[in-house]
Amino acid sequence: MLFFTQCFGAVLDLIHLRFQHYKAKRVFSAAGQLVCVVNPTHSLKYAPTRCAAVQASMEQGILPPCHHHEAVHDPQLVPCTCPLFSCPWEGHLEVVVSHLRQTHRINILQGAEIVFLATDMHLPAPTDWIIMHSCLGHQFLLVLRKQEKHEGHPQFFATMMLIGTPTQANNFTYRLELNRNQRRLKWEATPRSILECVDSVISDGDCLVLNTSLAQLFSDNGSLAIGIAITTSKVHSSEAEM
Amino acid sequence: MLFFTQCFGAVLDLIHLRFQHYKAKRVFSAAGQLVCVVNPTHSLKYAPTRCAAVQASMEQGILPPCHHHEAVHDPQLVPCTCPLFSCPWEGHLEVVVSHLRQTHRINILQGAEIVFLATDMHLPAPTDWIIMHSCLGHQFLLVLRKQEKHEGHPQFFATMMLIGTPTQANNFTYRLELNRNQRRLKWEATPRSILECVDSVISDGDCLVLNTSLAQLFSDNGSLAIGIAITTSKVHSSEAEM
């Protein structure tokens, strides 16, 4: 009996995911765009160490500093860059992707243009939606975060980080696009390197920022679809064209 | 002597304006784009009635309701829609433009694409930058407002209103674009009618919203250049294309 109940639950989940996928495809109808449903990771943030640090700093109105290990003997080793956890792992930049996939279960998607469909936007802050994006021979980390910079007023922050060095990151431009209800919002910028701290990018506000009312206008039934595109930017001529 | 001092001051102002104009042209280099330097109107907001209402509501964390006259006998008459003043004027929609030009000294610019260069972004909130834009046979009002929704955290809100009815407004799409420091932010939406209240559009957050740090990234020497384009949108197919 329990087996059948679980099967029925799984089928309902599949129907729900399929429905969300269909809705996103309807909005982002360009052929060949991959739609990825991304669930929030609210509960994961409450690993004891990180949680305490986040809550203490929230009370003081500041963001926690990046998690760095006190003794990194090999300068080529980087700490775990997953923004969800205070994770003791460290390793070379080349194995960060496999660490994020295997240990933190972050999905990876292929394709120059994908649609990131963040579900359950109503969940209370702090909440993260995270995915990796493989494109143009590199891997990128997309972070959408719901956070209260001012108490009682959560905002959404979206940014893209290259899993690579700052020099490599300068060769790319990423675009995030929201498109619904006869409104369109586009953000284009050079990705930051994952060696920089995602927390500081968000606290600097140097990313796509949405207040709750705008997020509601762009979301459909509690899900927010963000179109993502990455291009190479060998010549930084974007300022010359309009 | 006083005459010469005043002349010298005027020449300095002209050189300063010319310099700002040149800078904006450099950023928005598309040929034929008109750059308009728009000065803030901080002091004008402190007309006693309006000022008291704004300050009282700021303290309560809410925005003042629209200024409406208690007795409008002719339903075809509309009150003054200038967001700067609590102005007792009322008249037909057709003469709103001339009232705004003559009484409130709001400039009007011609052209499908213009660049709005707002100066002195550092001035404390509340501050407005306002211009009228004549395009496609209609007049639009562009309002950029610096306002503190959360105490100590001013934000910038930019929106475009059609000086016409809501039905007429539905025929257009406006685009606001910021482009600097390898970052680009675009907002596209249907303009609201001037018969709706600009204060409520801004308090709803249904417009381009910038926090201070993002505004600083996009501004150059205290001035923010916003590219403006207006198009007709007979078929609302924007959601289908990406």
Interface residues (C-beta under 8 A of the other chain):
Chain A: V27 F28 S29 A30 Q33 K149 H150 H153 T173 E177 N179 R180 N181 Q182 R183 R184 L185 K186 W187 E188 A189 T190 D204 G205 D206 V209 N211 T212 S213 L214 L217 G227 S233 H236 S238 E239 A240 E241 M242
Chain B: V27 F28 S29 A30 Q33 K149 H150 H153 T173 E177 N179 R180 N181 Q182 R183 R184 L185 K186 W187 E188 A189 T190 D204 G205 D206 V209 N211 T212 S213 L214 L217 G227 S233 H236 S238 E239 A240 E241 M242
